[in-house]
């Protein structure tokens, strides 16, 4: 048997009227169109099993079933199961003198077999090296009752180890010699072309010979090229370990580098990576690229732990890019099954269907469908080849040379190619072409965003994208800062945020100088991760040591002052709980036992909270009952009690049960005093009353436990907050402090604060108000936002009126802090500063710079309003007011006994004409009116 496509007919003759046709001419025409039809199948559709042709067997192995399906051999034969037609079909065959068959079937059942020892097709694939037929058996379909068995036919029950044999379809084709008569016709004619589809079974050893697994893979190169499932199954799911910063691991530059180096310099991981890449790349012939890739991986990620480079965090990013590319390669590896020119001799007349019984999802010894290139819409192999080029390119092009910070929009999610090209690569045309396969397929590879723009498309949107609408880009790559100065980076980020409306916050902290802030930051925010930038709406943390930047971390969301960088000192103390664990256990287990007939058993753990106050402010006015189902106590023990208390009083103390200590922990502000009075009334309303305070716990007024409570500071000292408190309320001389760091600064600040009484912008305003009337001279609006001045006095009176409307008993309301000490800054001054901050000859600018340095204040001064009362305060009544004024005022429900305060109340000035800001006769110099170093035009 010769395969049809080994040699094809490339032409045929046309016919003319009354021509006498020879058999050569007729066969030539038939052969031409037959060859074209076969080429059409394998070149425009594909080869292998298209669908169906699934093999199964029953429990007793008495029947093998094969479902109808479609297959195409590499010789272009279209394979489908068929059977003899019904009586109508047979009658038609007789009438038209043709042999017909039916393909309208769901499956065929095979219940017997016989040796396949005569191959009329003389098929080379079924012969061994000695040209002898391999051991093969033929499955025979179920026969109608009464039909005699064929020679050598046996039931499948006689077949030894049938389930471990392999099934294949074989299209036996040969030319039958001409005969004078057959069952259809009697006449002289040519030979008959016979095509018999046989169902065969072979053992695994024979299958290996036919399919080319041994001894010669060239028997079926197509199967063996794409038989990669076992290799694919052995590929590992690799991932880069997250670098998790903590206070201890970021205390020095060396420790931070070691944090990254522990991941980057992992020799075991490096070995696994190279092993898996070798499997991926060598399977499809990328051996030369693999050599380069392996060498660069070893060079870049083999690092002397005593000499860790400054770019270690960018090598960490490179490693993440490599793993991202590896994952894409791995996903494509199992999908590559496309051939432009399938080898004709792979399986020209047969198809492997798999084992008789195979419960695995992926079937071994089964030809898959190797689609033609035109049907490979995803260009799988081209994409795979592009990823290999990208992997090689990022390793060869890795470099860290940029000396200035830059912001590039990118994406948080998606494949690596959809994101911007990082700055730590030499972005040449080859890397751009391999970066994003989809863009390269559209010939727009130069439209990727990148830090490096030399080889990008010469369009402003591509080279300066921050000025454009880029809604689908939700990440800001912030790179190139390593060799920049701290001031330049800070100025750049602030400027770009304003210029382009970028939604992120940032902090620049020194690992030594800002150690206290870092400790709180890492102890209160747990999602810090190095990403070479920050997500939109997030916070970027830049760490430095002295004047040298080390690395960056980002966090989801903005960091509020209460979550670090300016909160308070938190104290946590351990106390005994009012109910013993034995009592709690017995109480909760009572729900599982036999209920008493004499008394009603409790279903809930009941607490009566009789008093709850912090700093004398009552959180409750009447007793509060707490009911917790006992089945929750049984499953969650005292944790559910603490959770209930915390949810019930979200502005109160924080309760926690420490399992290891078997004690209650109460967390509070260090200097706060509190009283929490509670009673367990589960079994009796006359149970003892326990009172918790910052000093301990009593039972019915007597010391409850001889063991002293133990306390510890949860977070660290907040220097900036204490500076502000001292600046606002401390009456002592501020000309010196413990370290003498601000001796000159305090003197200069006092001097400049006084000089504001003569400054051209502020000279008409009372710098040191003594009474509420003095506040009528001070405007409280931004010059660009109002035609008439809003006056500070009116603002204060409005707030005081709203407080009194909430509770008429609050009559003594005072203003303190900056607004009575002369340190205040109003919106007009803030406007002026933002326009002229570079003019260091201006005393107002100097005042605000110094205010920022020693008071940590850089915005408009808030009102610090104190309600002087000894009454219990229902704080929830003030929630709406506090929320409305949170950006303009801080309201306290007490008044210190020392310090400067001015009472806010209506007086005789309300009937007088208010003093408004006078016209300034001397022009104010701004940046818009200057040339050179501020000289007037």
Residue, then its C-alpha position, 0 to 999 in steps of 0.5 A: x500500500x502506498x500513501x496517496x500523498x507520497x506523490x501527488x498528481x499536479x495536473x489533469x487533461x480537459x476533455x473535448x466533445x466526442x473524445x475517446x477517453x483512456x483509463x489514464x485520462x480518467x484516473x488522472x482526473x480522479x487522482x488530481x481531485x482526490x489529492x487536492x481534497x486530501x491536501x485540503x483536509x490536512x493543510x486547512x483543517x488538521x490531522x488526528x482525532x477531531x472529536x468523538x471516537x471515545x473508547x469504553x468497556x463494561x465491568x466484565x470486559x465483555x464489550x468494548x464500545x467506540x462512539x461515533x466521531x471524526x478523524x483525519x489521517x496524515x494521508x488525508x483520509x477522513x475516518x468515521x465509523x460505519x455499518x451496513x445500511x438497513x434494508x432500504x439502503x441495501x435496495x438502493x445499493x443494488x439499484x445504483x450498483x454501488x456498495x453503500x454504508x451508514x454512518x448514522x450511529x451513536x456507537x458500535x459495540x464489539x464483543x469478540x476478537x480474532x488475530x489480525x494476521x492477514x493485512x491486505x493493505x501491507x501497511x508498513x507501520x504494522x511491521x517490525x524491523x524484520x518486515x514481519x507483522x506485529x502481534x495485533x488482534x481485530x475487534x469484531x462488532x456484535x453480530x445478529x443472532x444466528x450468524x456464524x462466527x468467523x475463523x478464529x473468533x473468540x468472545x472478549x472474555x477470553x482476552x487476557x488483560x484486555x483493559x491494558x491494551x491499546x485500541x486503534x483504527x486502521x483504514x485497510x486500503x488496497x486494489x482488488x483485482x478485476x473479476x468478470x462478475x461480482x454481486x453487483x454487476x457482470x462486465x469487464x472492468x478495472x480493479x476495485x479500490x477497497x477501503x475497510x475500517x478495522x478496529x484493532x487492539x495491540x499490547x503496549x509494547x507493540x503500540x510503542x513500536x507503531x507510535x515510535x516511542x521505541x525503537x525509532x521515534x521517526x515512525x510517528x514524529x507528529x505524535x512524539x513532538x506533541x506527546x508532552x503531557x508527562x513533561x507538562x505534569x512534571x512542571x512545577x508551579x513556581x512562585x516568588x516568595x513575598x518580601x514582608x517588611x517588619x520593623x526588625x527586618x528594616x532597621x538598617x540598609x543591610x537588613x533590607x538588602x538581606x531581606x531581598x537577597x534571601x529570595x533572590x539568592x536562593x540556589x534551590x529555587x534557582x535550580x528548580x527554575x532552570x530545570x523547569x525552563x529546560x523542559x519547556x524550551x528543549x522540547x521545542x528546539x530552543x536549545x541555543x536560547x536556553x544556554x543564554x538564559x541559564x547563564x544569565x540566571x546564574x550570573x544575576x542571581x548568584x550573589x555574595x551575601x557580604x556584598x549585596x548590590x544596591x539594585x537587589x530589589x530590582x533583581x527581585x523584580x526581574x525574578x518576578x518578571x521571569x516567573x511571570x513569563x515562565x507561567x505563560x510559557x507553561x500554560x502554552x506548552x500543553x496547548x501547542x498542537x499546530x502544524x503547517x506541514x504535518x509529516x505524511x508518514x506519521x499515521x497515514x492510515x491509522x489513528x490511536x484511540x487510547x487504552x481500552x480502559x483509561x480513567x485519566x482525564x488525559x488519555x495516553x496512546x491517543x492521537x490528539x487533533x493537530x490543527x492546521x495553522x489557519x485554525x490556530x487563532x491564538x497563534x500558540x507557537x508564535x506566542x510561545x516563541x515570542x515569550x522565549x525571546x522576551x525571557x532571553x531579552x529581559x535577562x540580557x537587557x537587565x541594567x540599572x543606570x537611570x539617575x532620576x525618578x520618573x512615574x509611569x502608568x501601568x497595570x496591577x492585574x493581567x499578564x506581564x506584557x500588558x504592563x509597562x516595561x520597567x526601567x531596569x531594562x535596556x528598552x531596545x526594539x527587540x525587547x519591545x517586539x517581544x514584550x507584548x505579543x498582541x501588540x507585536x501582532x498588530x505591529x504597534x509594539x512601540x506603543x508600550x509605556x516605559x520609563x525609557x522612551x527613546x525607542x517608543x512611538x513618537x507620540x505625546x500620549x505614549x511618551x508622556x501618558x500621565x497627562x491623558x485619560x488612562x482609566x484602565x491603568x491603575x498602577x504607578x511605576x515609580x522608579x529611578x530614584x536610587x541616585x536622586x536626592x531626598x529633597x528632589x524626590x519629595x519635590x518631584x512626587x508632590x509636584x507630579x501629584x498636583x500637576x497630573x492629579x495622581x491619586x496616591x500618598x507617599x512617605x519618605x522615612x529614614x530607617x534610623x531617624x524615623x524608627x519609631x514611626x516605622x515601628x507603628x507603620x509596620x505594626x498597624x499595616x500588614x499589606x506592605x509589599x515591594x512592587x516598584x511603585x504604588x497602586x492608584x489610591x495606595x501609599x508608597x513608602x520610600x526607605x532611606x538611610x541618611x541621604x541614600x535611598x534603599x528601596x520602596x514598598x507599597x500598601x493598599x489604601x491611604x494611611x490615616x494618621x491614626x494608623x501610624x505616623x502620628x497617633x498615640x501610645x497604646x497600653x495593653x493590660x491583662x486582667x482576670x475575667x469575671x467568669x472562670x473557664x471551668x464555669x464557662x465550659x460547664x455552662x456551655x456544655x449544659x446545652x448538650x446534656x439532659x435538661x433538668x425537669x426541676x429548673x429551667x436551664x440557661x440558653x444564653x450567657x448574660x452580662x449586665x454592664x452597669x457603668x462604662x466611662x472613659x476619662x469621666x465621659x459616660x458611654x452608657x446612661x442606663x445599664x446594658x444587657x448582653x445576651x450571647x447564645x451558649x452554643x457560640x460560647x461552646x464553639x468560640x469560648x470567651x472570644x465571642x464575648x470580647x467580640x460582642x463587647x467590641x461591636x457593642x461599643x465601637x468607640x470604647x476600650x478594646x477587649x481581647x482574650x489571650x488564650x495563652x495567658x487565660x486572661x482578658x486584655x484591655x487596650x486603651x490610650x496610655x493616660x486614659x482612665x476608665x471604669x467598666x462595671x459588669x455583672x454575670x447574671x446568667x444564673x442569678x441577678x444577685x451575682x457579684x459586681x466586678x469593676x475594671x479600672x486602669x489600676x486593677x479589678x475589684x469584686x463588690x468593692x474589694x480587691x478581686x485578685x492578689x495577682x497584680x495586673x500586667x501592662x505593656x505598651x502596644x506601640x511606641x512614642x509619637x514625638x510629633x504629637x507631643x511636640x504639638x501638645x507642648x506647643x499648644x498648651x505648655x506655658x513654660x519657656x520654650x527657648x530650650x529643650x532637652x537636646x538643644x536642637x531647636x535653641x535658635x529655631x525657637x528664638x527665630x520663630x518667636x521673632x518671626x511670629x512678632x514680625x507678622x504684625x508688620x507684614x504687608x499681608x497680615x498687618x491688619x489682623x490681630x496676631x495675638x487675640x485677647x478677646x473674641x472681638x479680635x477675631x473679627x479682624x481675621x478672614x477665614x476664606x481662600x482669596x480665590x473662593x469668595x467675594x466677601x470675607x468669612x470672619x473667624x469670629x463668625x465661624x467660631x460663634x456658629x460652631x458654638x451655637x451648634x454645640x449649644x443646640x445639641x445640649x443647652x447645658x454646654x455654655x462654657x465653650x473656649x478657643x485655644x491652641x494656635x489661635x490664641x498663641x499667635x501661631x495661627x495660619x489662615x487660608x489667605x496666608x496658605x495661598x500666599x505661601x504656596x505661590x511664593x514658597x521659594x522667596x526665602x527673604x519673605x518673613x511670612x515664608x520663613x515663619x511658615x517654614x519654621x512652623x513646619x519644622x518645629x511644630x510639624x504643621x504645614x496646613x491652615x490652623x484648625x480650631x481647638x475648641x474646648x467644652x468646659x463641663x463636668x457633666x456626662x457627655x453623650x458623644x454619639x449626639x456630636x457625631x454629625x457635628x464632629x464629622x462636618x467639622x473634622x477638617x476645620x476643628x478639633x472639639x474636646x469635652x474638657x478644658x485644661x486648667x492651664x494655658x491660654x483660652x478665649x471664651x466664645x460667646x455673643x457680646x457687644x461686638x455683634x451690633x457693631x460694624x465688623x472690621x474687614x480686611x483693608x485694601x493693601x496699598x503696597x503690592x504683594x510680590x508673587x512668583x507670577x510678578x517676578x523675574x530672576x531672584x524675585x526682583x520686581x519687574 
